[in-house]
C-alpha cells in the first residue's frame, strides 16, 4: 500500500489504537499536519508545546494508555524537555514525535535544528532518529512497545522533514523483536516463600505501596492482600488511591509531609514490604534512620531500583501483575483470621497514633485555610474526582486532605516536581476521562507558568475546574525560608496587580474570587457542578505551612507537627 511517510505515521497510530494526539505545528512537521488534516485524526492544539506534553502525560496517567505528543524541530522540540523529564521520572508511557531538518541539512546548524536525540538521551527510555522512510513503521511499532512494556517511560522519534514526504509501501510489523530489550514479566517463585516466611514471624509488618501499582493496574489485588492479612499500609505520594483512604488498615502518606501514624509506623516496623516504590529521598528522610528496625522487602519491575537508595534483604523482581498474584496465592496457605490475629496489636497501636495525632489545622480563624477547602472538595465530589495538582504546598495539602479512594485519581509531578504541570495535565486527563470530574489544584506561582492553557480548555469547552490556592507567594519556597532562612523571603513574594479572575474571563473561562470563609461551600459547589470549565481564585494566608514536616537530614520520627 503506497503512501507518504506522514500518512504512514497516521496509519501506525491507528494500528496502535491511539485515540488522540496533542501537538503544536511548525515548519518541519507541516507535511505530517497536512496528513492529520486529511485524515481528520483527533488532535488537541494547546498554546505551548509544554502544555502539549503535560496534557499527553495527564492523558496517559489517567487512562493507562500511551500518550502521544507532536512538535516541530528546534524550539518546538526543546520546549518538550521539561515534560519529557517529568514523564521519565514518574515512569509515564509517552511516544513523542518531533520534526527535524531534512537529512541533507543535518549537522550544519540549519534553521531550527537541534540535536533533540542527544539532548533527550538521559531522560527518555529510548529515542530514534529516522533517516530512511522505510524504517518508519518498524520504528513506531518499537516505540510504542518500549513505552508501554516493562517499566513504562517516554520514547522519542525524531523525523527529518523530507522523510514525511517520501513514499513507501506501507506494512505494519506484526511483532517486535529487540535484541537487548526483554521486559521482565515473571519473577522467581522462590522469593515468595522467603517473603511468606518473614511475614509469618513478623510482629509489626508494614506494606508500603507506590506508583508502580497505578502503572500496573494492580490496586485491586493489593487491596485483597491488605484485607486478607490485616497488615497496616502506608503510601508514597504516587501511590495514593491504590488502597482507599477509608480502609481501616491505611495510615496515609509517609515522608517529608507524611502523617504522624505513617511516619512512626515506618520507624518502628520490623518488616517493611515496599511494593512498586523507589524509596526516594522525600520518603526516606535520613537514610540511616529509615526503617532501621526492619528487614526490607522490595517488589519492583526494575532491577536498577533495588538497593539504589535503601538496601533490601529480599528483592522480588517482576511485573506486579505477576508477583502480587503469586504473593496473594502464597498468603492463602495461612488462614486470613490467623494473619489478622497475629497483627491485631500492631494495627491497634497505629490506630491509636492516628487518633492521637491526626492531620490537623487551625479551626478558630476567620481566614480561608487551604486544608478545609480540600476537605470540602472531597466531600462535594465524594472522593470520586480525578485530582490534578501542580507542585508545592497545593500538592501536599491535596495529598494530605483529599481522601483518595481510587487508583489513577491523583495526577501530580512526583519525581521531578514540575511547576506548571497541573493545568495542562488536567486538560489531558479530561480528554482521557470525559465522564469523570477533573479538578486542578494549583498555586498562584504554578498557575502562571502555563496559564495560557485556559484558552485551550475554553475553546474545547472542557469542564475542568481550576482551584488556585492563592497565597501571593511561592508557598513552599517561602515556608522553607521561614523555617530555615530566618524568614528571608528572597524573591518568593508574588504579590501582583494581575487579576486571575479577569485573566480567566479574558481567556473564555468563567471565574470567581473566594475570599470569605462562609462562602466556601457555595462557591465550590457552583464551580464543581457548572457545565463547562470554571476557575476559583481562593485567597489563603501567606504564612500557612504544610505540616507535619520532616526537616532535611532528620529521621521520619523527627517531625515538626501542626495544630
C-alpha positions, -999 to 999 in steps of 0.1 A, spaced: 0 0 0 18 31 -13 18 62 10 39 90 23 59 89 55 34 113 71 5 91 61 23 60 73 26 76 108 -11 82 109 -17 46 99 7 35 126 -12 55 152 -44 38 142 -28 4 144 -17 13 180 -53 23 188 -43 59 195 -75 80 201 -60 115 202 -27 133 198 -16 165 215 7 188 195 18 221 180 26 225 143 57 241 127 77 242 96 94 208 97 61 189 105 38 207 81 36 176 59 26 155 89 0 180 99 -14 180 64 -18 143 67 -36 148 101 -59 173 84 -67 150 55 -74 120 78 -93 141 103 -73 124 131 -83 137 165 -58 164 177 -57 188 206 -39 221 199 -25 236 232 -10 271 233 25 259 241 45 227 235 50 222 272 12 223 275 10 196 249 34 172 266 19 177 301 -15 171 286 -3 139 269 12 129 303 -21 136 321 -40 116 295 -16 86 299 -17 86 337 -55 87 339 -62 62 311 -32 39 313 -27 42 276 3 56 258 1 94 254 12 109 221 27 143 215 40 161 184 62 191 180 83 208 153 121 209 152 144 232 172 125 252 198 93 231 194 112 200 204 133 216 231 101 230 247 91 194 254 122 188 276 107 195 310 76 174 302 98 145 290 119 146 322 86 148 342 73 116 325 106 98 327 109 104 365 74 91 371 75 63 345 47 76 323 44 59 288 46 85 261 56 85 224 69 118 212 72 126 175 94 156 167 102 171 134 138 177 123 156 194 95 159 174 63 186 147 62 210 167 39 209 196 63 217 176 95 247 187 114 250 221 97 234 243 123 205 247 99 175 268 108 156 253 137 180 224 140 186 209 175 201 176 184 170 165 203 181 129 203 213 138 221 195 162 244 169 137 255 191 106 258 193 109 297 155 115 300 139 90 276 136 53 279 148 52 242 150 75 213 153 74 175 165 95 145 148 82 114 170 86 83 152 63 59 114 64 54 113 26 51 123 24 88 92 44 99 66 16 106 92 -6 124 104 24 145 69 35 155 60 -1 164 91 -4 186 85 30 202 50 20 214 62 -14 226 91 1 246 70 29 260 43 6 275 62 -26 284 84 -33 314 89 -1 334 70 24 313 85 56 300 88 82 272 102 73 238 111 100 213 111 96 175 129 124 156 119 126 120 136 148 93 113 169 72 120 151 39 110 117 55 74 128 59 71 135 21 89 104 8 69 73 -2 69 37 10 50 5 5 33 5 40 33 -26 60 30 -26 98 51 -52 117 31 -78 135 55 -81 164 87 -66 178 120 -84 183 146 -63 200 179 -78 210 189 -64 243 154 -55 254 135 -82 271 110 -67 296 107 -86 329 73 -102 334 75 -133 356 98 -135 385 112 -161 409 85 -180 428 111 -190 455 112 -154 466 76 -156 476 85 -183 500 111 -161 516 86 -132 520 60 -155 533 84 -169 560 94 -134 571 58 -123 574 50 -154 595 74 -143 622 69 -105 619 50 -87 647 50 -52 632 49 -56 594 40 -27 571 31 -26 534 45 5 516 27 10 483 38 33 455 31 44 419 40 10 405 6 -2 415 -11 26 394 12 19 364 5 -19 365 -32 -16 374 -28 -39 403 -45 -19 431 -73 -44 433 -51 -74 441 -32 -52 466 -65 -44 483 -72 -81 485 -38 -87 501 -44 -60 527 -79 -72 535 -67 -109 538 -38 -103 561 -48 -72 580 -13 -57 576 -12 -19 581 -4 0 549 12 33 540 18 51 507 41 73 488 27 104 471 24 85 438 6 55 455 -23 75 470 -56 59 460 -42 24 454 -55 15 488 -86 35 497 -81 62 523 -112 50 542 -97 15 546 -90 10 584 -57 -6 575 -45 25 557 -24 51 576 -17 77 549 13 90 531 48 88 546 78 110 541 86 147 544 49 157 548 36 123 558 12 116 586 23 110 622 10 74 622 25 67 588 60 80 597 60 65 632 49 31 618 78 32 593 102 40 622 90 11 643 81 -16 618 101 -49 619 93 -58 583 88 -32 556 74 -45 523 78 -19 496 57 -25 465 62 -5 434 82 22 452 116 39 446 124 48 482 133 83 471 147 109 494 114 127 501 101 94 515 131 81 535 144 112 553 177 104 569 186 71 553 205 56 583 173 61 604 148 49 578 130 17 589 162 10 610 145 -18 630 131 -36 599 140 -61 573 133 -47 539 114 -65 511 113 -47 477 88 -57 449 98 -39 417 99 -45 379 132 -26 375 163 -43 390 181 -10 389 158 3 417 168 -25 441 194 -12 466 197 21 449 186 41 479 176 15 506 192 -19 509 167 -47 505 170 -80 524 147 -97 499 142 -85 464 112 -96 444 118 -87 407 90 -89 382 59 -73 369 35 -66 398 7 -82 377 26 -115 382 43 -111 415 13 -98 435 -9 -126 422 17 -152 432 21 -135 466 -16 -135 472 -18 -172 464 11 -179 488 -5 -159 516 -36 -181 514 -17 -210 528 -24 -195 562 -60 -186 571 -69 -150 570 -81 -149 606 -47 -161 618 -29 -133 599 -53 -108 614 -49 -121 649 -12 -120 646 -11 -83 636 -40 -70 657 -19 -54 685 2 -36 659 -28 -24 640 -43 -11 672 -11 8 680 -12 25 647 -49 33 650 -41 49 684 -14 71 668 -38 81 640 -64 91 666 -40 108 689 -22 129 663 -43 132 631 -36 157 603 -50 190 616 -52 227 612 -64 259 630 -102 258 634 -106 292 652 -99 316 624 -119 337 600 -94 332 572 -98 307 544 -74 279 551 -64 255 523 -69 223 543 -107 227 548 -111 238 512 -95 205 501 -117 186 526 -148 203 512 -139 195 476 -135 159 487 -169 160 505 -187 175 474 -171 151 450 -175 121 474 -138 113 469 -145 103 433 -129 131 413 -96 130 394 -74 154 413 -46 170 393 -22 191 412 6 215 405 37 213 427 44 228 461 21 234 491 -10 229 470 3 195 460 9 185 496 -23 198 510 -42 179 484 -23 147 492 -30 151 529 -66 162 530 -83 147 499 -95 112 507 -83 93 477 -105 62 471 -95 51 436 -63 43 417 -53 68 390 -72 95 408 -42 117 417 -21 131 389 9 150 400 46 155 392 63 134 418 99 128 409 107 160 391 84 184 409 74 203 379 56 236 385 32 244 356 22 207 353 -12 209 368 -33 229 344 -23 212 311 -23 178 327 -58 183 339 -67 192 303 -53 158 291 -70 140 320 -104 154 310 -98 144 273 -90 109 286 -118 106 311 -146 128 298 -172 113 322 -152 119 354 -149 152 373 -115 166 369 -103 192 394 -70 211 391 -54 223 423 -26 248 418 -8 277 435 -6 311 421 31 305 410 25 273 392 -7 286 376 11 314 358 37 290 343 11 275 319 -20 297 324 -22 300 286 -38 266 285 -70 281 299 -76 292 263 -74 256 251 -97 245 279 -122 272 270 -120 266 232 -127 229 237 -152 236 264 -136 211 287 -153 211 321 -120 213 341 -124 230 375 -94 251 384 -88 260 420 -60 284 427 -48 284 463 -35 319 461 -11 329 489 6 355 468 39 338 472 59 308 461 44 290 491 68 261 497 98 282 490 86 308 515 79 281 540 115 269 539 127 304 541 106 309 573 118 277 588 155 276 578 165 311 565 153 334 592 123 345 572 145 360 544 119 360 517 144 362 488 122 367 457 95 343 468 68 371 472 44 372 443 21 400 452 8 413 419 -16 437 403 -27 409 380 -63 397 385 -66 359 379 -104 361 377 -102 387 349 -74 367 332 -96 336 332 -126 355 318 -104 371 291 -95 336 280 -131 324 280 -133 306 314 -159 318 339 -143 327 372 -149 340 407 -129 350 437 -134 333 471 -123 354 500 -150 348 526 -149 317 548 -187 315 549 -189 312 511 -166 282 507 -192 255 502 -215 276 480 -187 288 457 -171 253 454 -204 237 446 -211 264 419 -177 257 403 -178 219 405 -213 215 392 -211 241 365 -214 226 330 -182 239 315 -148 250 327 -146 272 358 -119 289 378 -119 299 415 -92 323 429 -90 313 466 -73 337 488 -54 319 516 -30 332 543 6 339 531 22 322 561 1 290 562 25 260 563 23 224 552 26 203 583 38 178 595 72 184 581 104 164 584 134 188 580 162 178 556 187 155 574 162 143 600 146 110 606 109 104 599 101 104 636 116 139 640 85 157 626 75 194 630 39 189 639 9 211 631 -21 221 652 
